[in-house]
Amino acid sequence: MRKTITAIALAMAVATPAMADLVVPNLSYRTGPYAPGGIPYADGFNDYFTLLNERDGGIGGEKVVNPECETAYNTEKGVECYEATKGSGALVYNPLSTGITYQLIPKVSADGIPLYTPGYGRTSAANGKIFEWVFNYPANYWDGASVAIKYLLDQNGGDLSGKRIALVYHNSAYGKEPIRTLQELSKKHGYELIEIPVDHPGQEQKSQWLQIRRDKPDYVLMWGWGVMNAVAIQEAANIRYPMENFIGIWWSGSENDVLPVGDGANGYKSLAMHGTGMDYPVYGDLKTYVYDTGKASGAGDQVGSVLYSRGMYAALVISEAIRKAQELAGHSAITAAELRNGFEALEITEARMAELGLPNFGQPFAASCADHGGPGHALIQQWDAAAKKWNLITGFIAPDDEVLTPLVMEDSAAFAAENAIAERCN
């Protein structure tokens, strides 16, 4: 592994001209049981920056380079990739892994490099008063859990008392993230929460779904990733669990999760942070400047999929933060510290999303010193197996901040106490 890391560092030193590029490493995973999620996200992330380079000459006249380092969704490898790439002038990291994120938070804080974790990572990093270098807007896991419950409240006339809700979750830091929120919401709304862990990588779930068949929960929520998702949806179909009562988090709602199950997945629902499909003007530019010129990332077969769109969205937010940082700094060759300022002053309006070719795609948000988390709204989408497409069935739903804000404050305060961090933004 040491030889591999050295080789990566040497390759980057050759590929990255000094003082000429904006370096945004892509800590990707294209191998292993989590590749079904990692590949489309990495492709969308790379392709958006390629579009900016080919169409616009980069950002502010600076080309963007995205050196990839394979983590296989392994926390140790992710940290090694970070150590191997941070000396290249890396401006920001987006590791697409809650486990890696937890390990990188103290490292980026010491090194002064922003960490952008949209819709994943440590939820309480939304508190910018404590987490100066971490940003997770526009929404986080606790938002997702709250939105799912608000949706179910709406489906039940505002009353979930006496209902049984099962949480099938990846038995890791990622899967455990929503538990505290769902527990607090159960106290408020009177439902019974049944917690059902699934061990890595999630290919064996017979016992969990036998439990669900026995306990007959009214609804099942899922925090899954990689092959775990398709296995869970197949097992739910096998026991004839009503798919319309099965809702995944936004990491359990891609085409790769439902297509393997065929017609059995019809009606399955998931949360979404953004719109679906290719009916957006930006795809015309991607076709002209990236796909038709042979510059697409990977095999080019993930274009327009949910997770491709999410990787593209993450790259869009990073690129907009870079623009803001350049504006604030008064020069284009920004540093990681200057990019942090851009992230903290970033505002993305609906008008700006339309200018970028993605109208009505993502929720508007404005960051601040205190707010690194955004509004936290989410949509519900449902799978149409016959048409092989996701359909949005709600507009953006707001989370229950009355419950979530105290949880964020409590968790971030505990982190601050453990790490002797003083509040900022006074």
Secondary structure, 3 states (H helix, E strand, C coil): CHHHHHHHHHHHHHHCCCCCEEECCEEECCCCCCHHHHHHHHHHHHHHHHHHHHHHCCECCEEEECCEEECCCCHHHHHHHHHHHHHHCECCECCCCHHHHHHHHHHHHHHCCCEECCCCCCHHHHECCCCCCEECCCCCHHHHHHHHHHHHHHHCCCCCCCCEEEEEEECCHHHHCCHHHHHHHHHHHCCEEEEEEECCCCCCCHHHHHHHHHHCCCEEEEECCCHHHHHHHHHHHHCCCCHHHEEECHHHCCHHHHHHHHHHHCCCEEEECECCCCCCCHHHHHHHHHHCCCCCCCCCCCCCCHHHHHHHHHHHHHHHHHHHHHHHHCCCCCCHHHHHHHHHCCEECHHHHHHCCCCCCECCEECCCCECCCCCCEEEEEEECCCCEEEECCCCECCCHHHHHHHHHHHHHHHHHHCCCCCCCC
